[in-house]
Amino acid sequence: MRVSGATTGVEKIQSSSKADLIDMRLSRCQRISESRLFRETFNAGRRHVGRYLIMWLRYADDACLKLAVIVSKKTFRRSVDRSRAKRLLRESFRLNRYRLQGKVDVILVARRYIGGVKRQ
C-alpha cells in the first residue's frame, strides 16, 4: 500500500503485513512465569551449554513451548546491556522456535559473550 506525504510529496511505503508481526510475538501464555515451572526445568530438565547462552529444556505433557529469559546483573552490570541481551535471546528464539517440536518449555540464560554479538 502506498501513501503519499501531505506536504513533501514523497511517497511512503506502509507495511500491510501486521499479521506477520502478530505471529512472531510472544504472548503472555507463551512465557514461563510460575516458579514451579522454573524449579521443574532446572531440576529435571536437559541443559545445553553454548558460547552465548545456556538452554534448559523441559519435556513434559503439560509443557507447551513456553519461554523464559534470564539475564543476571552479575553478568551484565548495566541495565541497557541486560535489555539488549534479552532482546537478542528472544529474537533468536522467535526465529528458531519452529525447530522445537512437541511439548517443551525453554529457559534461556545469557552468558557474558552475548554482549559482543553484532545483530544481523
SEGU-560817 format. One line per 5 residues: number of its first residue (from 1); their letters; for each residue x, y, z of N, C-alpha, C. Coordinates in nm, 4 decimals. Example, Ala and Ser with C-alpha at 12.3 -4.5 7.8 and 13.67 -1.06 7.14 Angstrom:
// SEGU-560817
1> AS> 1.3190/-0.5690/0.7800/1.2300/-0.4500/0.7800/1.3200/-0.3300/0.7800; 1.2850/-0.2250/0.7080/1.3670/-0.1060/0.7140/1.2900/0.0030/0.7870 $
This chain:
// SEGU-560817
1> MRVSG> 0.0842/-0.1166/0.0000/0.0000/0.0000/0.0000/0.0890/0.1232/0.0000; 0.0621/0.2181/-0.0851/0.1417/0.3406/-0.0925/0.0571/0.4578/-0.0451; 0.1221/0.5413/0.0343/0.0563/0.6611/0.0850/0.1471/0.7780/0.0525; 0.0955/0.8801/-0.0121/0.1801/0.9947/-0.0448/0.1797/1.0928/0.0716; 0.2944/1.1577/0.0936/0.3075/1.2550/0.2019/0.2266/1.3794/0.1718 $
6> ATTGV> 0.1699/1.4418/0.2743/0.0819/1.5567/0.2559/0.1595/1.6804/0.2121; 0.2701/1.7104/0.2756/0.3406/1.8342/0.2442/0.4627/1.8129/0.1567; 0.5265/1.7001/0.1663/0.6517/1.6796/0.0933/0.6317/1.6202/-0.0447; 0.5252/1.5502/-0.0673/0.5025/1.4867/-0.1953/0.5815/1.3578/-0.2113; 0.6513/1.3169/-0.1076/0.7298/1.1943/-0.1117/0.6390/1.0778/-0.0764 $
11> EKIQS> 0.6518/0.9703/-0.1518/0.5692/0.8529/-0.1250/0.6301/0.7699/-0.0139; 0.5471/0.7268/0.0772/0.5903/0.6398/0.1858/0.5280/0.5029/0.1643; 0.6047/0.4000/0.1932/0.5534/0.2642/0.1818/0.5107/0.2193/0.3199; 0.3864/0.1805/0.3304/0.3312/0.1371/0.4577/0.3149/-0.0140/0.4539; 0.3653/-0.0793/0.5558/0.3609/-0.2252/0.5596/0.2193/-0.2725/0.5874 $
16> SSKAD> 0.1755/-0.3684/0.5098/0.0432/-0.4258/0.5319/0.0543/-0.5650/0.5922; 0.1711/-0.5988/0.6438/0.1924/-0.7334/0.6968/0.1893/-0.7338/0.8491; 0.0887/-0.6734/0.9084/0.0747/-0.6745/1.0532/0.0480/-0.8151/1.1046; -0.0150/-0.8962/1.0250/-0.0422/-1.0342/1.0653/0.0874/-1.1112/1.0852; 0.1908/-1.0787/1.0073/0.3200/-1.1452/1.0237/0.3821/-1.1121/1.1581 $
21> LIDMR> 0.3694/-0.9869/1.2029/0.4257/-0.9467/1.3316/0.3535/-1.0127/1.4475; 0.2242/-1.0260/1.4387/0.1473/-1.0863/1.5469/0.1882/-1.2314/1.5662; 0.2156/-1.3015/1.4584/0.2555/-1.4410/1.4676/0.3927/-1.4557/1.5327; 0.4801/-1.3567/1.5174/0.6156/-1.3657/1.5694/0.6262/-1.3214/1.7157; 0.5268/-1.2559/1.7702/0.5341/-1.2082/1.9080/0.5134/-1.3213/2.0066 $
26> LSRCQ> 0.5656/-1.3003/2.1265/0.5425/-1.3948/2.2353/0.4265/-1.3445/2.3190; 0.3195/-1.4181/2.3202/0.2054/-1.3770/2.4009/0.2301/-1.4133/2.5465; 0.1464/-1.3653/2.6330/0.1622/-1.3895/2.7764/0.1550/-1.5384/2.8094; 0.0733/-1.6117/2.7374/0.0610/-1.7551/2.7647/0.1812/-1.8341/2.7132; 0.2694/-1.7709/2.6373/0.3888/-1.8383/2.5869/0.5116/-1.8103/2.6731 $
31> RISES> 0.4928/-1.7462/2.7880/0.6038/-1.7153/2.8775/0.5940/-1.7991/3.0035; 0.7070/-1.8426/3.0535/0.7105/-1.9144/3.1809/0.7097/-1.8100/3.2914; 0.6116/-1.8174/3.3788/0.6042/-1.7203/3.4878/0.5879/-1.7864/3.6241; 0.5533/-1.9128/3.6265/0.5335/-1.9816/3.7541/0.6662/-2.0343/3.8069; 0.6899/-2.0151/3.9354/0.8150/-2.0626/3.9951/0.8231/-2.2152/3.9917 $
36> RLFRE> 0.7088/-2.2812/3.9937/0.7058/-2.4275/3.9863/0.7684/-2.4767/3.8559; 0.7375/-2.4098/3.7448/0.7921/-2.4499/3.6152/0.9426/-2.4239/3.6074; 0.9878/-2.3134/3.6666/1.1318/-2.2873/3.6724/1.2018/-2.3976/3.7502; 1.1470/-2.4297/3.8656/1.2069/-2.5315/3.9529/1.2126/-2.6670/3.8820; 1.1022/-2.7064/3.8191/1.0983/-2.8349/3.7484/1.1971/-2.8382/3.6321 $
41> TFNAG> 1.2088/-2.7265/3.5615/1.3001/-2.7220/3.4475/1.4451/-2.7328/3.4930; 1.4813/-2.6611/3.5976/1.6190/-2.6662/3.6462/1.6511/-2.8006/3.7109; 1.5545/-2.8625/3.7767/1.5805/-2.9898/3.8449/1.5809/-3.1092/3.7500; 1.4837/-3.1168/3.6614/1.4686/-3.2364/3.5784/1.4918/-3.2109/3.4301; 1.5218/-3.0863/3.3939/1.5367/-3.0545/3.2527/1.6730/-3.0909/3.1979 $
46> RRHVG> 1.6849/-3.0787/3.0681/1.8118/-3.1052/2.9998/1.8798/-2.9723/2.9719; 2.0096/-2.9666/2.9940/2.0846/-2.8428/2.9769/2.1785/-2.8555/2.8575; 2.1783/-2.7514/2.7747/2.2684/-2.7430/2.6605/2.3477/-2.6132/2.6751; 2.4790/-2.6242/2.6792/2.5650/-2.5084/2.7018/2.6300/-2.4679/2.5704; 2.6172/-2.3401/2.5386/2.6802/-2.2847/2.4197/2.7651/-2.1651/2.4569 $
51> RYLIM> 2.8247/-2.1049/2.3583/2.9110/-1.9897/2.3843/2.8317/-1.8697/2.4343; 2.7131/-1.8466/2.3796/2.6365/-1.7273/2.4107/2.5247/-1.7494/2.5115; 2.4839/-1.8719/2.5316/2.3711/-1.8971/2.6209/2.3750/-2.0383/2.6751; 2.2967/-2.0579/2.7792/2.2685/-2.1911/2.8321/2.1197/-2.2132/2.8113; 2.0844/-2.3233/2.7477/1.9445/-2.3513/2.7181/1.8990/-2.4715/2.8002 $
56> WLRYA> 1.7972/-2.4493/2.8815/1.7357/-2.5555/2.9607/1.6065/-2.5957/2.8923; 1.5855/-2.7257/2.8738/1.4644/-2.7775/2.8107/1.3936/-2.8715/2.9065; 1.2634/-2.8560/2.9152/1.1815/-2.9451/2.9983/1.0757/-3.0072/2.9091; 1.0864/-3.1378/2.8905/0.9870/-3.2120/2.8127/0.8855/-3.2705/2.9097; 0.7584/-3.2376/2.8895/0.6531/-3.2888/2.9768/0.5198/-3.2805/2.9038 $
61> DDACL> 0.4214/-3.3515/2.9574/0.2881/-3.3495/2.8966/0.2211/-3.2140/2.9116; 0.2512/-3.1428/3.0208/0.1880/-3.0125/3.0422/0.2678/-2.8979/2.9802; 0.3809/-2.9265/2.9176/0.4618/-2.8230/2.8532/0.4007/-2.7865/2.7178; 0.4166/-2.6598/2.6788/0.3571/-2.6169/2.5515/0.4391/-2.5061/2.4855; 0.5698/-2.5262/2.4738/0.6608/-2.4323/2.4096/0.6528/-2.2930/2.4718 $
66> KLAVI> 0.6831/-2.2873/2.5998/0.6898/-2.1600/2.6710/0.8352/-2.1194/2.6853; 0.8579/-1.9885/2.7020/0.9935/-1.9355/2.7085/1.0124/-1.8498/2.8323; 1.1323/-1.8574/2.8889/1.1773/-1.7644/2.9922/1.3194/-1.7244/2.9570; 1.3513/-1.5974/2.9780/1.4848/-1.5460/2.9505/1.5420/-1.4928/3.0808; 1.6639/-1.5360/3.1144/1.7292/-1.4927/3.2376/1.8604/-1.4248/3.2011 $
71> VSKKT> 1.8752/-1.3007/3.2470/1.9991/-1.2262/3.2297/2.0330/-1.1665/3.3656; 2.1435/-1.2102/3.4240/2.1749/-1.1692/3.5608/2.2498/-1.0367/3.5649; 2.2345/-0.9697/3.6769/2.3052/-0.8451/3.6998/2.4542/-0.8712/3.7201; 2.4866/-0.9899/3.7647/2.6272/-1.0271/3.7822/2.6981/-1.0365/3.6470; 2.6273/-1.0844/3.5470/2.6851/-1.0981/3.4136/2.6907/-0.9647/3.3409 $
76> FRRSV> 2.5829/-0.8861/3.3473/2.5743/-0.7558/3.2811/2.5353/-0.6514/3.3845; 2.6287/-0.5663/3.4223/2.6027/-0.4667/3.5261/2.5037/-0.3599/3.4803; 2.5181/-0.3129/3.3579/2.4323/-0.2041/3.3108/2.2999/-0.2600/3.2593; 2.1924/-0.1908/3.2922/2.0597/-0.2390/3.2522/2.0423/-0.2374/3.1004; 2.1075/-0.1436/3.0332/2.0962/-0.1387/2.8877/2.1578/-0.2642/2.8254 $
81> DRSRA> 2.2645/-0.3152/2.8859/2.3264/-0.4380/2.8361/2.2383/-0.5593/2.8643; 2.1741/-0.5610/2.9816/2.0821/-0.6711/3.0136/1.9638/-0.6713/2.9180; 1.9100/-0.5543/2.8898/1.7958/-0.5449/2.7982/1.8338/-0.5904/2.6578; 1.9523/-0.5529/2.6129/1.9976/-0.5945/2.4799/2.0140/-0.7459/2.4732; 2.0706/-0.8035/2.5779/2.0876/-0.9489/2.5810/1.9518/-1.0188/2.5773 $
86> KRLLR> 1.8542/-0.9664/2.6507/1.7193/-1.0247/2.6493/1.6581/-1.0161/2.5105; 1.6735/-0.9005/2.4460/1.6189/-0.8842/2.3111/1.6814/-0.9835/2.2140; 1.8137/-0.9993/2.2214/1.8816/-1.0931/2.1316/1.8341/-1.2364/2.1541; 1.8188/-1.2750/2.2804/1.7747/-1.4114/2.3099/1.6307/-1.4342/2.2655; 1.5425/-1.3366/2.2918/1.4029/-1.3512/2.2488/1.3929/-1.3579/2.0973 $
91> ESFRL> 1.4708/-1.2748/2.0294/1.4661/-1.2749/1.8831/1.5162/-1.4073/1.8266; 1.6241/-1.4591/1.8812/1.6752/-1.5870/1.8306/1.5766/-1.7002/1.8583; 1.5062/-1.6940/1.9721/1.4039/-1.7948/2.0000/1.2894/-1.7837/1.9002; 1.2422/-1.6624/1.8760/1.1310/-1.6436/1.7828/1.1653/-1.6959/1.6436; 1.2872/-1.6704/1.5999/1.3266/-1.7121/1.4657/1.3508/-1.8619/1.4551 $
96> NRYRL> 1.3759/-1.9288/1.5666/1.4093/-2.0715/1.5630/1.3108/-2.1603/1.6368; 1.1991/-2.1068/1.6813/1.1074/-2.1899/1.7604/1.0397/-2.2988/1.6779; 1.0373/-2.2846/1.5470/0.9796/-2.3905/1.4638/1.0622/-2.5187/1.4726; 1.1884/-2.5093/1.5136/1.2740/-2.6277/1.5265/1.2410/-2.7099/1.6500; 1.1778/-2.6485/1.7473/1.1420/-2.7191/1.8705/1.0024/-2.7766/1.8544 $
101> QGKVD> 0.9951/-2.9036/1.8334/0.8670/-2.9711/1.8148/0.8255/-3.0383/1.9446; 0.6981/-3.0547/1.9623/0.6482/-3.1278/2.0777/0.6246/-3.0398/2.1982; 0.6098/-3.1057/2.3102/0.5767/-3.0366/2.4342/0.7045/-3.0091/2.5113; 0.7508/-2.8852/2.5033/0.8773/-2.8479/2.5662/0.8687/-2.7042/2.6180; 0.9283/-2.6808/2.7341/0.9453/-2.5469/2.7880/1.0930/-2.5129/2.7794 $
106> VILVA> 1.1233/-2.3858/2.7509/1.2609/-2.3439/2.7268/1.2966/-2.2295/2.8203; 1.4125/-2.2404/2.8854/1.4686/-2.1302/2.9630/1.6037/-2.0983/2.9017; 1.6220/-1.9721/2.8624/1.7482/-1.9273/2.8052/1.8198/-1.8401/2.9075; 1.9437/-1.8752/2.9391/2.0250/-1.7995/3.0340/2.1399/-1.7377/2.9554; 2.1501/-1.6047/2.9605/2.2535/-1.5349/2.8844/2.3903/-1.5541/2.9477 $
111> RRYIG> 2.4896/-1.5679/2.8621/2.6286/-1.5724/2.9068/2.6975/-1.4427/2.8658; 2.8112/-1.4175/2.9240/2.8820/-1.2910/2.9060/2.9124/-1.2613/2.7592; 2.9402/-1.3619/2.6802/2.9849/-1.3410/2.5423/2.8755/-1.2882/2.4500; 2.7503/-1.2974/2.4900/2.6425/-1.2479/2.4035/2.6464/-1.0955/2.3923; 2.7120/-1.0300/2.4866/2.7238/-0.8843/2.4820/2.8030/-0.8345/2.3627 $
116> GVKRQ> 2.8929/-0.9151/2.3102/2.9748/-0.8743/2.1968/2.9193/-0.9135/2.0615; 2.8033/-0.9751/2.0587/2.7438/-1.0209/1.9333/2.6853/-0.9026/1.8579; 2.7110/-0.8984/1.7275/2.6508/-0.7949/1.6437/2.5235/-0.8495/1.5839; 2.4222/-0.7671/1.5809/2.2924/-0.8078/1.5282/2.2932/-0.8041/1.3774; 2.2412/-0.9088/1.3157/2.2362/-0.9125/1.1693/2.0984/-0.9429/1.1224 $
